[in-house]
Amino acid sequence: MRAVIQRVDGASVTVGGETVGEIVGEGLCVLVGVTHDDTPAKAAQLARKLWSVRILDGEKSCSDTGAPLLVISQFTLYGDARKGRRPTWNAAAPGEVAEPLVDEVVAALRQLGAHVETGRFGADMKVSLTNDGPFTVLVEV
């Protein structure tokens, strides 16, 4: 699994003009990509990392401050644009594999005590955020 973690001062995701997920104030906006060999164990490991990574103000984590997370599925994190002008998506897991694993990340975060908002899997989403810092980190498990 691969995640792009952005420290934000507010973020939201809309689908068809409707806000489906939103966090206000300090928190993390997380784009999650799934590849073919990912497992529920990797999803749980990623959730623990997201909950405990110390990138908020004062080197604190969401677990320290109770800051919310906006988790959005992003298959394009496994795009490969090294050859030609058109990326390939061969490394991205198909929806029937990826969706339950992204749901697993969200469920594991909630079990840890996190307030989690989400996008809508497979939808044409519009993501809006204020990147604080800017501060963006790539994590792979």
C-alpha positions as CSV (number, residue, x, y, z in Angstrom):
1,M,0.0,0.0,0.0
2,R,1.1,3.5,-0.7
3,A,-0.2,6.7,0.9
4,V,0.4,10.4,0.3
5,I,-0.1,12.1,3.6
6,Q,-0.7,15.9,3.6
7,R,-0.8,18.0,6.7
8,V,-3.8,20.3,6.2
9,D,-5.7,23.1,7.6
10,G,-9.1,21.8,6.3
11,A,-9.9,19.5,3.5
12,S,-13.0,18.3,1.7
13,V,-14.1,16.0,-1.1
14,T,-17.2,16.4,-3.2
15,V,-19.0,14.1,-5.7
16,G,-21.5,15.6,-8.1
17,G,-21.5,18.9,-6.2
18,E,-22.3,17.1,-2.8
19,T,-19.7,17.2,0.0
20,V,-19.2,13.6,1.0
21,G,-16.3,14.1,3.4
22,E,-14.8,17.1,5.2
23,I,-12.4,17.9,8.0
24,V,-12.1,21.4,9.5
25,G,-8.9,22.7,11.0
26,E,-5.7,20.8,11.5
27,G,-5.6,17.2,10.3
28,L,-4.4,14.9,7.6
29,C,-5.6,14.4,4.0
30,V,-4.5,10.9,2.9
31,L,-4.6,9.5,-0.6
32,V,-4.4,5.7,-0.5
33,G,-3.3,3.5,-3.3
34,V,-3.5,-0.3,-3.3
35,T,-1.4,-2.8,-5.4
36,H,-2.0,-6.5,-6.2
37,D,-0.2,-8.1,-3.2
38,D,-1.6,-5.8,-0.5
39,T,-3.4,-7.5,2.4
40,P,-5.6,-6.6,5.4
41,A,-2.4,-6.8,7.6
42,K,-0.8,-4.1,5.4
43,A,-4.0,-2.0,5.7
44,A,-3.8,-2.3,9.5
45,Q,-0.1,-1.4,9.5
46,L,-0.9,1.7,7.3
47,A,-3.7,2.7,9.7
48,R,-1.3,2.5,12.7
49,K,1.3,4.6,10.8
50,L,-1.3,7.3,9.8
51,W,-2.6,7.5,13.4
52,S,0.9,7.8,14.9
53,V,3.0,9.7,12.3
54,R,4.3,12.9,14.0
55,I,3.9,15.5,11.3
56,L,1.3,17.8,12.9
57,D,2.3,21.1,14.5
58,G,4.8,20.6,17.3
59,E,5.8,17.1,16.0
60,K,2.5,15.7,17.2
61,S,0.4,12.9,15.7
62,C,-3.4,12.5,15.2
63,S,-3.3,10.2,18.2
64,D,-1.8,12.9,20.3
65,T,-4.2,15.7,19.3
66,G,-7.3,13.9,18.1
67,A,-6.9,15.6,14.7
68,P,-9.2,14.1,12.0
69,L,-8.2,12.4,8.8
70,L,-9.7,12.6,5.3
71,V,-8.9,9.3,3.6
72,I,-9.4,9.1,-0.2
73,S,-8.8,6.1,-2.5
74,Q,-6.3,7.0,-5.2
75,F,-5.5,4.2,-7.7
76,T,-3.2,6.7,-9.7
77,L,-0.6,6.4,-7.0
78,Y,0.4,3.2,-8.7
79,G,0.6,4.8,-12.2
80,D,3.8,4.4,-14.1
81,A,4.8,7.2,-16.5
82,R,8.4,6.2,-17.2
83,K,7.8,5.2,-20.8
84,G,5.9,7.1,-23.4
85,R,3.4,9.9,-22.7
86,R,0.6,7.9,-21.3
87,P,0.8,6.3,-17.8
88,T,0.0,2.7,-17.2
89,W,-2.0,1.5,-14.3
90,N,-0.8,-2.2,-14.2
91,A,0.5,-2.0,-10.7
92,A,-2.8,-0.7,-9.3
93,A,-5.1,-3.3,-7.9
94,P,-8.6,-3.6,-9.5
95,G,-11.5,-2.1,-7.7
96,E,-12.8,-5.4,-6.2
97,V,-9.4,-5.8,-4.5
98,A,-8.7,-2.2,-3.6
99,E,-12.0,-1.1,-2.2
100,P,-12.2,-3.5,0.7
101,L,-8.6,-2.7,1.6
102,V,-9.2,1.0,1.7
103,D,-12.3,0.3,3.8
104,E,-10.0,-1.8,6.1
105,V,-7.7,1.2,6.6
106,V,-10.6,3.4,7.5
107,A,-12.1,0.8,9.9
108,A,-8.7,0.2,11.6
109,L,-8.2,4.0,12.1
110,R,-11.7,4.2,13.6
111,Q,-10.9,1.3,15.9
112,L,-7.8,3.2,17.1
113,G,-10.1,6.1,18.0
114,A,-9.6,8.3,14.9
115,H,-12.3,10.6,13.4
116,V,-12.2,9.7,9.7
117,E,-14.0,11.2,6.8
118,T,-13.8,9.6,3.4
119,G,-14.3,10.1,-0.3
120,R,-16.5,7.8,-2.4
121,F,-14.7,4.8,-4.0
122,G,-14.6,4.9,-7.8
123,A,-16.4,8.3,-8.0
124,D,-15.3,11.4,-9.9
125,M,-14.2,13.3,-6.8
126,K,-13.1,16.9,-6.4
127,V,-10.7,17.3,-3.5
128,S,-10.0,20.7,-2.0
129,L,-7.5,21.3,0.8
130,T,-5.2,23.8,2.3
131,N,-1.8,22.1,2.6
132,D,-0.2,23.4,5.8
133,G,3.5,24.0,5.5
134,P,3.3,22.7,2.8
135,F,4.0,19.3,4.3
136,T,3.6,16.2,2.3
137,V,5.0,12.7,3.0
138,L,4.9,9.4,1.0
139,V,4.5,6.2,3.0
140,E,4.7,2.7,1.7
141,V,3.9,-0.5,3.8
